[in-house]
C-alpha cells in the first residue's frame, strides 16, 4: 500500500450495526406490511447507516464526470477517434450531453474534470482543470502511467471528495468520458477476477463483432505484457497503474475518500464500476457506501458487481457512461429517504398492525 492511500483506507469504517438496526425498526413501524417496499427499504437503511442519523437527508447532489484519453487507442480498439473525448468535454460544458439532460431533471450539479484529455482545454470556463498528462501511455508497450502519475490521479479524486464534503453534497455519482476506456476496464476485470478477455470484452461505443475480437486479442496481449494473465492475482494498484486510466484512478480515489467521509456514492457503468472494484480490493468496507446505479450492456460489468456483492438498481440496456445510469438512480434513493422520513407509523396513523 502506498503512503497516499494508507491513512485514507484506515479511516474507512464498516456500516454501523446500531444505525442499521434503528433503520429496520423504524421501517417496520411504518404503515405498510413488513418489508413490502422491498429494496426501497434497503436503500433507506443504507442512507441511515451512512449518515448515522435518525433523519437522513439528500439536499445537494452532484455527478463528477472525469475525462481522460488512453494510449491504447493506437491499437484500433475503439469505434471513435480519441478527439471525441475533448469534443464531448465541450459538449458537457455546454449542457448538451445525455448526462446534462438527466442531471437537470434530477436537480444535480454536473462537475466535469479534465484528468488527462489529450487536447488543450485550458481556456474552458466551468471545467475543473487537473490534467496529469495528455492521455495514458499505450499499455500494450508499457505501463499506462508512472507511479507518480497514478498518485496524482488518485489525489484528484481524494481532493474532489473533500470539496464535495465541504459543499454539503449528500449524494454523489461518479461518471467518465474517455475513448478507449472500456479496453482498460476489460483488462481490469480480467486481472481482478481471472476471467479471460474474450468473456469480458464488449462493443464499447459500438464496435462490430470482428472489432470486438480484435479488442479482446489486444487485451490478452496487454495482460501478458504485464504478467496479469488469468489466473494471476496482482495488487490492485499495480493493475491500475499498468492497465488503467487516469480517469479510472481519479474515480478510485474519490470512492475511497467519499467512504472515509461517509458520503453516499452511486457508481455508474462499466468504467466507474471497474474503479469501484479496485477500491473494494484495497478496502472492502467501501461497499457499505456504494450504490450500483445500473447494470450496463458491457459483459464485464456484471462480473464486477457480483465480485462486490452489489445489486444494480436499474437495468436499462445502457452502455453510455458519463454517469447517466447513476444519476437516473438518484430518484430511487431520494424516494427511499422520503419514505423513511415522511411515512406515518402505525401509532401515528391509528392503524392496526399485523395480528
URTA-V562644 format. One record per residue. N is the residue number from 1. RES is the residue in three letters. SS is DSSP state (A for helix, B for strand, O for the rest). PHI is phi in whole degrees, -180 to 180 (* if undefined). OMEGA is omega in degrees with one decimal (NA if undefined). Layout:
N&RES&SS&PHI&OMEGA  N&RES&SS&PHI&OMEGA
This chain:
1&UNK&O&*&-179.4  2&UNK&O&-83&-174.4  3&UNK&A&-66&-178.9  4&UNK&A&-66&-172.3  5&UNK&A&-92&-173.9  6&UNK&A&-54&179.7  7&UNK&A&-65&179.4  8&UNK&A&-65&-178.2  9&UNK&A&-65&178.9  10&UNK&A&-68&-177.6  11&UNK&A&-77&-176.2  12&UNK&O&-76&-178.6  13&UNK&O&-112&176.0  14&UNK&O&-66&178.2  15&UNK&O&-56&-176.4  16&UNK&O&-75&-177.5  17&UNK&A&-65&179.2  18&UNK&A&-65&178.7  19&UNK&A&-68&176.7  20&UNK&A&-63&178.8  21&UNK&A&-65&176.9  22&UNK&A&-58&-178.3  23&UNK&A&-62&-179.5  24&UNK&A&-64&-180.0  25&UNK&A&-64&179.8  26&UNK&A&-66&179.1  27&UNK&A&-61&179.5  28&UNK&A&-70&-179.7  29&UNK&O&-88&-176.6  30&UNK&B&-79&-173.5  31&UNK&O&-76&179.9  32&UNK&O&-165&172.8  33&UNK&O&-62&-178.3  34&UNK&O&-55&175.8  35&UNK&O&69&-171.9  36&UNK&O&-72&177.5  37&UNK&O&-94&169.3  38&UNK&O&52&-174.1  39&UNK&A&-69&174.9  40&UNK&A&-61&177.3  41&UNK&A&-69&176.7  42&UNK&A&-62&-179.6  43&UNK&A&-63&179.1  44&UNK&A&-62&-179.9  45&UNK&A&-64&177.1  46&UNK&A&-63&-179.6  47&UNK&A&-65&176.0  48&UNK&A&-62&-178.2  49&UNK&A&-69&179.4  50&UNK&A&-68&-175.9  51&UNK&A&-86&179.2  52&UNK&O&53&-179.7  53&UNK&O&-148&177.7  54&UNK&O&-78&177.6  55&UNK&O&-133&179.4  56&UNK&O&-63&-177.5  57&UNK&O&-140&170.5  58&UNK&O&-132&-177.4  59&UNK&O&-106&-179.8  60&UNK&O&-132&-178.0  61&UNK&B&-129&177.9  62&UNK&B&-151&171.7  63&UNK&B&-119&179.2  64&UNK&B&-102&-179.7  65&UNK&B&-106&-177.8  66&UNK&B&-94&-175.8  67&UNK&B&-119&177.9  68&UNK&B&-163&177.9  69&UNK&O&-101&-173.9  70&UNK&O&-131&-179.9  71&UNK&A&-64&-177.6  72&UNK&A&-66&177.7  73&UNK&A&-63&175.9  74&UNK&A&-61&-176.8  75&UNK&A&-94&175.6  76&UNK&O&69&-176.5  77&UNK&O&-99&-176.9  78&UNK&O&-125&177.2  79&UNK&O&-78&-176.3  80&UNK&O&-122&175.5  81&UNK&O&-72&-176.4  82&UNK&O&-64&179.1  83&UNK&A&-59&-178.4  84&UNK&A&-64&178.6  85&UNK&A&-58&179.2  86&UNK&A&-63&-179.0  87&UNK&A&-62&179.3  88&UNK&A&-72&174.6  89&UNK&A&-59&177.1  90&UNK&A&-63&177.4  91&UNK&A&-63&176.3  92&UNK&A&-59&-176.7  93&UNK&A&-65&179.1  94&UNK&O&-90&174.6  95&UNK&O&81&-172.9  96&UNK&O&-104&-177.5  97&UNK&O&-92&179.6  98&UNK&A&-58&-178.3  99&UNK&A&-64&178.3  100&UNK&A&-66&-179.9  101&UNK&A&-63&-177.9  102&UNK&A&-66&-178.9  103&UNK&A&-67&176.9  104&UNK&A&-61&179.1  105&UNK&A&-65&-179.6  106&UNK&A&-83&-177.4  107&UNK&O&56&179.2  108&UNK&O&-116&177.5  109&UNK&B&-77&175.2  110&UNK&B&-104&-179.6  111&UNK&B&-116&-175.8  112&UNK&B&-101&-173.7  113&UNK&B&-123&173.4  114&UNK&B&-87&178.7  115&UNK&B&-94&-176.0  116&UNK&B&-171&179.4  117&UNK&O&-73&179.3  118&UNK&O&-85&-178.8  119&UNK&O&-178&-176.8  120&UNK&O&-89&177.8  121&UNK&O&-124&-171.8  122&UNK&O&-61&-176.3  123&UNK&O&-93&-175.7  124&UNK&O&-87&176.8  125&UNK&O&-77&179.2  126&UNK&O&87&178.3  127&UNK&B&-96&173.6  128&UNK&B&-83&-174.1  129&UNK&B&-92&178.9  130&UNK&O&-137&-175.9  131&UNK&O&-62&176.7  132&UNK&O&-82&174.8  133&UNK&O&-164&-176.6  134&UNK&O&-86&179.2  135&UNK&O&85&178.1  136&UNK&O&-77&172.0  137&UNK&O&-73&176.2  138&UNK&O&-71&-173.1  139&UNK&O&-71&174.4  140&UNK&O&-72&-175.9  141&UNK&O&-111&179.9  142&UNK&O&-177&179.0  143&UNK&O&-57&-179.9  144&UNK&O&-61&-179.1  145&UNK&O&-152&175.7  146&UNK&O&-81&177.5  147&UNK&A&-62&179.6  148&UNK&A&-66&178.5  149&UNK&A&-68&176.1  150&UNK&A&-61&179.4  151&UNK&A&-61&-179.8  152&UNK&A&-64&179.5  153&UNK&A&-69&175.9  154&UNK&A&-58&-177.6  155&UNK&A&-63&178.6  156&UNK&A&-61&178.5  157&UNK&A&-64&178.4  158&UNK&A&-62&-179.7  159&UNK&A&-63&-177.2  160&UNK&A&-72&173.1  161&UNK&A&-65&176.7  162&UNK&A&-63&177.4  163&UNK&A&-65&177.7  164&UNK&A&-61&179.2  165&UNK&A&-63&179.9  166&UNK&A&-67&179.3  167&UNK&O&-81&179.3  168&UNK&O&77&177.7  169&UNK&O&-74&-176.0  170&UNK&O&-92&-175.2  171&UNK&B&-144&179.6  172&UNK&B&-125&176.3  173&UNK&B&-125&176.9  174&UNK&B&-117&177.4  175&UNK&B&-134&-175.1  176&UNK&B&-155&171.5  177&UNK&B&-147&178.6  178&UNK&O&-176&178.0  179&UNK&O&-59&-178.7  180&UNK&O&97&-172.9  181&UNK&A&-79&172.6  182&UNK&A&-71&174.5  183&UNK&A&-67&177.4  184&UNK&A&-62&-178.9  185&UNK&A&-64&178.4  186&UNK&A&-65&176.5  187&UNK&A&-64&178.2  188&UNK&A&-64&178.9  189&UNK&A&-58&-179.6  190&UNK&A&-60&-178.0  191&UNK&A&-67&-177.5  192&UNK&A&-83&-171.5  193&UNK&A&-107&-175.9  194&UNK&O&84&178.1  195&UNK&O&-70&-179.9  196&UNK&O&-77&-175.8  197&UNK&A&-54&-177.4  198&UNK&A&-67&178.9  199&UNK&A&-91&-173.7  200&UNK&A&-121&-178.5  201&UNK&O&-101&-177.9  202&UNK&O&-117&-174.0  203&UNK&O&-78&-178.2  204&UNK&O&59&-178.1  205&UNK&O&-84&174.6  206&UNK&O&132&178.3  207&UNK&O&-74&172.2  208&UNK&O&-79&-173.2  209&UNK&A&-61&-179.5  210&UNK&A&-66&177.8  211&UNK&A&-65&176.5  212&UNK&A&-65&177.8  213&UNK&A&-64&176.4  214&UNK&A&-62&178.8  215&UNK&A&-59&179.0  216&UNK&A&-65&178.0  217&UNK&A&-66&176.7  218&UNK&A&-63&179.2  219&UNK&A&-62&177.9  220&UNK&A&-58&179.0  221&UNK&A&-68&177.8  222&UNK&A&-62&-179.6  223&UNK&A&-63&177.7  224&UNK&A&-65&179.3  225&UNK&A&-57&-175.0  226&UNK&O&-102&178.9  227&UNK&O&57&179.4  228&UNK&O&-116&-177.8  229&UNK&O&-63&177.5  230&UNK&O&-55&6.6  231&UNK&O&-98&179.3  232&UNK&O&-57&176.0  233&UNK&O&-114&-176.4  234&UNK&O&-121&176.3  235&UNK&O&-63&-175.8  236&UNK&A&-60&-179.0  237&UNK&A&-70&175.6  238&UNK&A&-66&177.0  239&UNK&A&-60&-177.4  240&UNK&A&-63&-178.7  241&UNK&A&-67&-174.8  242&UNK&A&-80&-171.8  243&UNK&A&-127&-177.5  244&UNK&O&-90&178.9  245&UNK&O&-136&-179.6  246&UNK&A&-63&178.4  247&UNK&A&-70&177.9  248&UNK&A&-66&177.5  249&UNK&A&-65&179.2  250&UNK&A&-63&178.1  251&UNK&A&-65&176.7  252&UNK&A&-58&177.9  253&UNK&A&-63&179.9  254&UNK&A&-67&-179.5  255&UNK&A&-64&178.3  256&UNK&A&-64&-176.9  257&UNK&A&-69&179.9  258&UNK&A&-65&176.1  259&UNK&A&-64&179.9  260&UNK&A&-66&-179.9  261&UNK&O&-98&-178.9  262&UNK&O&58&174.3  263&UNK&O&-110&178.1  264&UNK&B&-68&-176.9  265&UNK&B&-128&177.0  266&UNK&B&-103&177.1  267&UNK&B&-88&-173.9  268&UNK&O&-97&-173.5  269&UNK&O&-94&-171.4  270&UNK&A&-60&-173.3  271&UNK&A&-70&-178.3  272&UNK&A&-68&176.7  273&UNK&A&-72&172.9  274&UNK&A&-62&176.4  275&UNK&A&-64&178.8  276&UNK&A&-62&179.8  277&UNK&A&-65&175.5  278&UNK&A&-66&177.3  279&UNK&A&-62&178.2  280&UNK&A&-62&178.2  281&UNK&A&-65&178.3  282&UNK&A&-80&-179.4  283&UNK&O&-153&-176.5  284&UNK&A&-59&-179.2  285&UNK&A&-67&178.4  286&UNK&A&-62&-178.7  287&UNK&A&-56&-177.2  288&UNK&A&-69&-177.4  289&UNK&A&-115&-174.3  290&UNK&B&-110&168.1  291&UNK&B&-115&174.9  292&UNK&B&-89&-174.7  293&UNK&O&-61&-178.9  294&UNK&B&-161&172.0  295&UNK&O&-114&-175.7  296&UNK&O&-85&179.5  297&UNK&O&-81&178.4  298&UNK&O&-67&-174.2  299&UNK&A&-62&-179.8  300&UNK&A&-75&-176.3  301&UNK&A&-64&-179.3  302&UNK&A&-60&-179.9  303&UNK&A&-62&179.9  304&UNK&A&-68&178.0  305&UNK&A&-62&178.2  306&UNK&A&-65&178.5  307&UNK&A&-58&-178.1  308&UNK&A&-93&-178.1  309&UNK&O&70&179.8  310&UNK&O&-105&177.5  311&UNK&O&-107&-177.3  312&UNK&O&-66&178.6  313&UNK&O&-79&-177.0  314&UNK&B&-133&169.6  315&UNK&O&-140&-172.2  316&UNK&O&-118&179.8  317&UNK&O&59&-179.5  318&UNK&O&-90&173.2  319&UNK&O&-153&-174.1  320&UNK&O&-98&-171.9  321&UNK&O&87&178.7  322&UNK&O&71&-172.9  323&UNK&O&95&-173.2  324&UNK&A&-62&-179.6  325&UNK&A&-65&179.5  326&UNK&A&-66&-178.4  327&UNK&A&-72&173.0  328&UNK&A&-58&-179.1  329&UNK&O&-79&178.5  330&UNK&A&-53&-175.8  331&UNK&A&-60&178.8  332&UNK&A&-65&-179.6  333&UNK&A&-67&178.4  334&UNK&A&-65&177.7  335&UNK&A&-61&179.4  336&UNK&A&-60&178.5  337&UNK&A&-66&179.2  338&UNK&A&-64&176.9  339&UNK&A&-60&-178.8  340&UNK&A&-60&-173.9  341&UNK&A&-85&-166.5  342&UNK&A&-112&179.4  343&UNK&O&-67&177.3  344&UNK&O&-76&172.0  345&UNK&B&-84&177.7  346&UNK&A&-57&-177.8  347&UNK&A&-69&179.2  348&UNK&A&-64&-176.5  349&UNK&A&-91&-177.2  350&UNK&O&54&177.5  351&UNK&O&-108&179.9  352&UNK&O&-71&177.8  353&UNK&O&-83&179.4  354&UNK&O&-65&-179.8  355&UNK&O&-79&NA
